[in-house]
Amino acid sequence: MTLDQLTLYPIADDVLIAPGGKVVIRTYGIGSAAPGGGVSYRTWVTGMRDQPRYWRWGRFEDAAGGHRQVLEWLTGRGPLPAAA
């Protein structure tokens, strides 16, 4: 599958300013442009020293809630989220 056969569905984008620079959190769906193609959801965190880190979600609702959980984890207000 090539990039022109995929559709990107943005859900949420956030940027946190940290002592080492900025941390970017993006949650989006990726779907096949072909009829009947499913959508998979992911949250990516970039800008952290030891990774990019990502989560996979099964549904839109899980992805939207997961994005909030990742923000809470990064700001010290919640535990490390588990992927749905």
PyMOL commands that set and color helices and strands:
alter all, ss='L'
color gray80, all
select helices_A, chain A and resi 3-5+60-74
alter helices_A, ss='H'
color red, helices_A
select strands_A, chain A and resi 6-18+21-32+39-48+51-57
alter strands_A, ss='S'
color yellow, strands_A
deselect
rebuild
show_as cartoon
